[in-house]
Amino acid sequence: MTTPTDEASFEETIKKLGEIVRRLEEGELTLEQSLTAFEQGVTLLRAAQGRLDAAQARVDELLGVDEQGRATTKPMPERDSDPGRR
């Protein structure tokens, strides 16, 4: 099942999160509206954090360093020796 946060870009997610924070800080929402907005904010925050984590993993892979900052190597994927099979 996809949610709106699955399809939104990171920047759109942050913008929506900022709007929720603004509405909450204004203090004009009812308790139920505040709880709903807070739930939406938590969902957006988790989506944004997931995207940041994925981006960090990609950067780490591209840079080729481990957690201690040492260069890493990865084995090359095996290629099929039979060019007719794919």
DSSP file (Angstrom, degrees, kcal/mol; ACC not computed):
  #  RESIDUE AA STRUCTURE BP1 BP2  ACC     N-H-->O    O-->H-N    N-H-->O    O-->H-N    TCO  KAPPA ALPHA  PHI   PSI    X-CA   Y-CA   Z-CA
    1    1 A M              0   0    0      0, 0.0     2,-0.3     0, 0.0     0, 0.0   0.000 360.0 360.0 360.0 130.0    0.0    0.0    0.0
    2    2 A T        -     0   0    0      3,-0.0     0, 0.0     4,-0.0     0, 0.0  -0.708 360.0-159.3 -96.9 149.4    1.4    3.4   -0.9
    3    3 A T    >>  -     0   0    0     -2,-0.3     3,-1.4     1,-0.0     4,-0.9  -0.780  37.0-101.2-117.3 165.6    0.9    6.5    1.1
    4    4 A P  H 3> S+     0   0    0      0, 0.0     4,-1.3     0, 0.0     3,-0.5   0.827 122.8  58.4 -56.7 -30.6    1.3   10.1   -0.1
    5    5 A T  H 34 S+     0   0    0      1,-0.2     8,-0.1     2,-0.2     7,-0.0   0.761  96.6  62.3 -72.2 -22.6    4.7   10.3    1.6
    6    6 A D  H <4 S+     0   0    0     -3,-1.4    -1,-0.2     1,-0.2    -4,-0.0   0.834 111.8  37.0 -67.6 -30.9    5.9    7.4   -0.6
    7    7 A E  H  < S+     0   0    0     -4,-0.9    -2,-0.2    -3,-0.5    -1,-0.2   0.672  98.7  92.0 -96.6 -19.8    5.3    9.5   -3.7
    8    8 A A  S  < S-     0   0    0     -4,-1.3     2,-0.0     1,-0.1     0, 0.0  -0.458  77.7-115.8 -78.1 147.7    6.4   12.9   -2.5
    9    9 A S     >  -     0   0    0     -2,-0.1     4,-2.4     1,-0.1     5,-0.2  -0.297  30.6-105.2 -72.2 166.6   10.0   14.1   -2.8
   10   10 A F  H  > S+     0   0    0      1,-0.2     4,-2.4     2,-0.2     5,-0.2   0.921 123.1  51.1 -57.7 -44.4   12.1   14.7    0.2
   11   11 A E  H  > S+     0   0    0      1,-0.2     4,-2.2     2,-0.2    -1,-0.2   0.892 109.7  48.8 -63.4 -40.8   11.7   18.4   -0.3
   12   12 A E  H  > S+     0   0    0      2,-0.2     4,-2.5     1,-0.2    -1,-0.2   0.900 110.4  52.2 -64.8 -39.7    7.9   18.2   -0.6
   13   13 A T  H  X S+     0   0    0     -4,-2.4     4,-2.4     1,-0.2    -2,-0.2   0.921 110.3  47.3 -61.9 -44.7    7.9   16.1    2.6
   14   14 A I  H  X S+     0   0    0     -4,-2.4     4,-2.5     2,-0.2    -1,-0.2   0.890 111.0  52.3 -64.5 -39.2    9.9   18.6    4.5
   15   15 A K  H  X S+     0   0    0     -4,-2.2     4,-2.0     2,-0.2    -2,-0.2   0.931 110.9  46.8 -62.4 -45.3    7.6   21.4    3.2
   16   16 A K  H  X S+     0   0    0     -4,-2.5     4,-2.1     1,-0.2    -2,-0.2   0.898 111.5  51.9 -62.9 -40.5    4.5   19.6    4.4
   17   17 A L  H  X S+     0   0    0     -4,-2.4     4,-2.4     1,-0.2    -2,-0.2   0.911 108.2  51.4 -62.6 -42.5    6.1   18.9    7.7
   18   18 A G  H  X S+     0   0    0     -4,-2.5     4,-2.4     1,-0.2    -1,-0.2   0.877 107.9  52.4 -61.5 -38.8    6.9   22.6    8.1
   19   19 A E  H  X S+     0   0    0     -4,-2.0     4,-2.5     2,-0.2    -1,-0.2   0.905 109.1  49.5 -64.9 -41.5    3.3   23.5    7.4
   20   20 A I  H  X S+     0   0    0     -4,-2.1     4,-2.6     2,-0.2    -2,-0.2   0.926 110.6  50.1 -63.1 -44.4    2.1   21.1   10.1
   21   21 A V  H  X S+     0   0    0     -4,-2.4     4,-2.7     1,-0.2    -2,-0.2   0.922 110.3  50.8 -59.9 -44.2    4.6   22.6   12.6
   22   22 A R  H  X S+     0   0    0     -4,-2.4     4,-1.7     1,-0.2    -2,-0.2   0.934 110.9  48.0 -59.2 -47.1    3.4   26.1   11.7
   23   23 A R  H  X>S+     0   0    0     -4,-2.5     4,-0.7     1,-0.2     5,-0.6   0.901 113.3  47.8 -62.2 -41.0   -0.3   25.1   12.2
   24   24 A L  H ><5S+     0   0    0     -4,-2.6     3,-0.9     1,-0.2    -1,-0.2   0.909 110.5  51.5 -65.9 -41.0    0.5   23.4   15.5
   25   25 A E  H 3<5S+     0   0    0     -4,-2.7    -1,-0.2     1,-0.2    -2,-0.2   0.784  98.1  65.9 -68.8 -26.6    2.5   26.4   16.7
   26   26 A E  H 3<5S-     0   0    0     -4,-1.7    -1,-0.2    -5,-0.2    -2,-0.2   0.804  94.8-146.0 -64.2 -27.4   -0.3   28.8   15.9
   27   27 A G  T <<5 +     0   0    0     -3,-0.9    -3,-0.1    -4,-0.7    -2,-0.1   0.692  64.6 114.9  73.4  19.5   -2.3   27.1   18.6
   28   28 A E      < +     0   0    0     -5,-0.6     2,-0.2     2,-0.1    -4,-0.1   0.426  47.2 100.3-102.2   0.5   -5.7   27.5   16.9
   29   29 A L  S    S-     0   0    0     -6,-0.3     2,-0.0    -5,-0.2     0, 0.0  -0.544  74.5-116.0 -84.7 151.1   -6.4   23.8   16.3
   30   30 A T     >  -     0   0    0     -2,-0.2     4,-2.8     1,-0.1     5,-0.2  -0.272  36.3 -99.5 -71.6 171.2   -8.7   21.8   18.4
   31   31 A L  H  > S+     0   0    0      2,-0.2     4,-2.6     1,-0.2     5,-0.2   0.934 125.8  47.0 -58.7 -46.7   -7.2   18.9   20.4
   32   32 A E  H  > S+     0   0    0      1,-0.2     4,-2.4     2,-0.2    -1,-0.2   0.909 112.9  48.6 -63.6 -42.0   -8.4   16.4   17.9
   33   33 A Q  H  > S+     0   0    0      1,-0.2     4,-2.7     2,-0.2    -1,-0.2   0.895 111.5  51.0 -63.8 -39.3   -7.1   18.5   15.0
   34   34 A S  H  X S+     0   0    0     -4,-2.8     4,-2.7     2,-0.2    -2,-0.2   0.916 110.5  48.1 -64.4 -43.2   -3.8   18.8   16.8
   35   35 A L  H  X S+     0   0    0     -4,-2.6     4,-2.5     2,-0.2    -2,-0.2   0.910 112.8  48.4 -64.4 -41.5   -3.5   15.1   17.4
   36   36 A T  H  X S+     0   0    0     -4,-2.4     4,-2.4     2,-0.2    -2,-0.2   0.932 113.3  47.0 -63.2 -45.5   -4.3   14.4   13.7
   37   37 A A  H  X S+     0   0    0     -4,-2.7     4,-2.6     1,-0.2    -2,-0.2   0.902 111.4  51.8 -62.7 -40.9   -1.7   16.9   12.6
   38   38 A F  H  X S+     0   0    0     -4,-2.7     4,-2.5     2,-0.2    -2,-0.2   0.920 109.2  50.0 -62.5 -43.7    0.8   15.5   15.0
   39   39 A E  H  X S+     0   0    0     -4,-2.5     4,-2.3     1,-0.2    -2,-0.2   0.925 111.5  48.5 -59.3 -45.2    0.2   12.0   13.6
   40   40 A Q  H  X S+     0   0    0     -4,-2.4     4,-2.6     1,-0.2    -1,-0.2   0.904 110.7  51.9 -61.5 -40.9    0.7   13.3   10.1
   41   41 A G  H  X S+     0   0    0     -4,-2.6     4,-2.9     2,-0.2    -2,-0.2   0.905 108.4  49.8 -62.5 -42.5    3.8   15.0   11.2
   42   42 A V  H  X S+     0   0    0     -4,-2.5     4,-2.5     2,-0.2    -1,-0.2   0.913 111.2  49.9 -63.3 -41.9    5.3   11.8   12.7
   43   43 A T  H  X S+     0   0    0     -4,-2.3     4,-2.1     2,-0.2    -2,-0.2   0.927 113.4  45.7 -61.4 -45.0    4.5    9.9    9.5
   44   44 A L  H  X S+     0   0    0     -4,-2.6     4,-2.7     2,-0.2    -2,-0.2   0.901 111.4  52.7 -64.8 -40.9    6.2   12.6    7.4
   45   45 A L  H  X S+     0   0    0     -4,-2.9     4,-2.7     1,-0.2    -2,-0.2   0.917 109.7  48.3 -61.2 -44.0    9.2   12.7    9.8
   46   46 A R  H  X S+     0   0    0     -4,-2.5     4,-2.4     2,-0.2    -1,-0.2   0.897 111.9  49.8 -63.7 -40.1    9.6    9.0    9.5
   47   47 A A  H  X S+     0   0    0     -4,-2.1     4,-2.0     2,-0.2    -2,-0.2   0.925 112.5  47.0 -64.0 -43.9    9.4    9.1    5.7
   48   48 A A  H  X S+     0   0    0     -4,-2.7     4,-2.4     1,-0.2    -2,-0.2   0.913 112.1  50.1 -64.3 -42.5   12.0   11.9    5.6
   49   49 A Q  H  X S+     0   0    0     -4,-2.7     4,-2.7     1,-0.2    -1,-0.2   0.892 108.7  53.0 -63.8 -39.0   14.3   10.1    8.0
   50   50 A G  H  X S+     0   0    0     -4,-2.4     4,-2.3     2,-0.2    -1,-0.2   0.898 109.9  47.9 -61.7 -40.7   14.0    7.0    5.8
   51   51 A R  H  X S+     0   0    0     -4,-2.0     4,-2.5     2,-0.2    -2,-0.2   0.895 111.8  49.8 -67.6 -39.4   15.0    8.9    2.7
   52   52 A L  H  X S+     0   0    0     -4,-2.4     4,-2.7     2,-0.2    -2,-0.2   0.921 110.9  49.7 -64.0 -42.7   17.9   10.5    4.6
   53   53 A D  H  X S+     0   0    0     -4,-2.7     4,-2.2     2,-0.2    -2,-0.2   0.912 112.0  48.0 -61.7 -42.4   19.1    7.1    5.8
   54   54 A A  H  X S+     0   0    0     -4,-2.3     4,-2.1     2,-0.2    -1,-0.2   0.905 112.1  49.3 -65.2 -41.3   18.8    5.7    2.2
   55   55 A A  H  X S+     0   0    0     -4,-2.5     4,-2.5     2,-0.2    -2,-0.2   0.911 110.5  50.7 -64.0 -41.8   20.7    8.7    0.8
   56   56 A Q  H  X S+     0   0    0     -4,-2.7     4,-2.8     1,-0.2    -2,-0.2   0.898 108.8  51.8 -62.8 -40.1   23.4    8.3    3.5
   57   57 A A  H  X S+     0   0    0     -4,-2.2     4,-2.3     2,-0.2    -1,-0.2   0.899 110.3  48.8 -63.2 -40.1   23.8    4.6    2.6
   58   58 A R  H  X S+     0   0    0     -4,-2.1     4,-2.7     2,-0.2    -2,-0.2   0.920 111.9  48.5 -65.0 -43.5   24.2    5.5   -1.1
   59   59 A V  H  X S+     0   0    0     -4,-2.5     4,-2.9     2,-0.2     5,-0.3   0.938 111.6  49.8 -61.6 -46.7   26.8    8.1   -0.3
   60   60 A D  H  X>S+     0   0    0     -4,-2.8     4,-1.7     1,-0.2     5,-1.2   0.901 112.2  48.4 -58.9 -40.9   28.7    5.6    1.9
   61   61 A E  H  <5S+     0   0    0     -4,-2.3    -1,-0.2     2,-0.2    -2,-0.2   0.919 113.0  47.1 -66.2 -42.9   28.6    3.0   -0.8
   62   62 A L  H  <5S+     0   0    0     -4,-2.7    -2,-0.2     1,-0.2    -1,-0.2   0.878 114.8  46.0 -67.0 -37.6   29.8    5.5   -3.4
   63   63 A L  H  <5S-     0   0    0     -4,-2.9    -1,-0.2    -5,-0.2    -2,-0.2   0.770 100.8-140.9 -75.9 -25.2   32.6    6.7   -1.2
   64   64 A G  T  <5 +     0   0    0     -4,-1.7     8,-2.9    -5,-0.3     2,-0.3   0.921  50.8 133.8  67.2  45.6   33.5    3.2   -0.3
   65   65 A V  B   < -A   71   0A   0     -5,-1.2    -1,-0.2     6,-0.3     6,-0.2  -0.949  45.2-138.3-125.5 149.4   34.3    3.7    3.4
   66   66 A D    >   -     0   0    0      4,-2.3     3,-2.1    -2,-0.3     6,-0.0  -0.256  45.1 -81.0 -91.8-173.4   33.3    1.8    6.4
   67   67 A E  T 3  S+     0   0    0      1,-0.3    -1,-0.0     2,-0.1    -2,-0.0   0.752 131.5  52.3 -63.1 -24.2   32.1    3.1    9.8
   68   68 A Q  T 3  S-     0   0    0      2,-0.1    -1,-0.3     0, 0.0    -3,-0.0   0.387 120.7-107.5 -91.5   3.4   35.7    3.7   10.9
   69   69 A G  S <  S+     0   0    0     -3,-2.1     2,-0.3     1,-0.3    -2,-0.1   0.591  72.6 141.0  84.6  10.3   36.5    5.7    7.7
   70   70 A R        -     0   0    0      1,-0.1    -4,-2.3     0, 0.0    -1,-0.3  -0.622  59.5-101.6 -87.5 146.4   38.6    3.0    6.1
   71   71 A A  B     -A   65   0A   0     -2,-0.3     2,-0.3    -6,-0.2    -6,-0.3  -0.367  41.9-158.9 -63.1 141.6   38.4    2.3    2.4
   72   72 A T        -     0   0    0     -8,-2.9     2,-0.3    -9,-0.1    -1,-0.0  -0.836   8.1-154.4-121.3 160.2   36.3   -0.8    1.5
   73   73 A T        -     0   0    0     -2,-0.3    -9,-0.0    -8,-0.0    -8,-0.0  -0.932   4.2-154.8-128.9 156.6   36.1   -3.1   -1.5
   74   74 A K        -     0   0    0     -2,-0.3     2,-0.1     3,-0.0    -2,-0.0  -0.983  27.6-106.8-130.0 142.8   33.3   -5.2   -2.7
   75   75 A P        -     0   0    0      0, 0.0     3,-0.1     0, 0.0     0, 0.0  -0.405  39.7-110.4 -66.1 144.0   33.5   -8.3   -4.8
   76   76 A M        -     0   0    0      1,-0.1     2,-0.1    -2,-0.1     3,-0.1  -0.495  38.8-101.9 -71.2 142.6   32.5   -7.9   -8.4
   77   77 A P        -     0   0    0      0, 0.0     2,-0.2     0, 0.0    -1,-0.1  -0.393  41.9-105.9 -64.7 143.0   29.2   -9.6   -9.3
   78   78 A E        -     0   0    0     -2,-0.1     2,-0.3    -3,-0.1     0, 0.0  -0.482  32.1-141.9 -71.9 137.8   29.8  -12.8  -11.2
   79   79 A R        -     0   0    0     -2,-0.2     2,-0.4    -3,-0.1    -1,-0.0  -0.769  24.3-104.1 -99.5 146.9   28.9  -12.7  -14.9
   80   80 A D        -     0   0    0     -2,-0.3     5,-0.0     1,-0.2    -1,-0.0  -0.546  24.0-150.1 -68.4 124.9   27.3  -15.5  -16.7
   81   81 A S  S    S+     0   0    0     -2,-0.4    -1,-0.2     1,-0.1     3,-0.1   0.678  82.1  76.1 -73.9 -16.4   30.0  -17.2  -18.7
   82   82 A D    >   -     0   0    0      1,-0.1     3,-1.9     3,-0.1    -1,-0.1  -0.844  67.9-162.2 -97.3 105.6   27.5  -18.3  -21.3
   83   83 A P  T 3  S+     0   0    0      0, 0.0    -1,-0.1     0, 0.0    -3,-0.1   0.716  88.1  62.0 -62.1 -19.5   26.7  -15.2  -23.4
   84   84 A G  T 3  S+     0   0    0     -3,-0.1     2,-0.5     2,-0.0    -3,-0.0   0.686  92.8  75.6 -78.0 -18.1   23.5  -16.8  -24.7
   85   85 A R    <         0   0    0     -3,-1.9    -5,-0.1     1,-0.1    -3,-0.1  -0.838 360.0 360.0 -98.9 126.4   22.0  -17.1  -21.2
   86   86 A R              0   0    0     -2,-0.5    -1,-0.1     0, 0.0    -2,-0.0   0.291 360.0 360.0-149.9 360.0   20.6  -13.9  -19.6
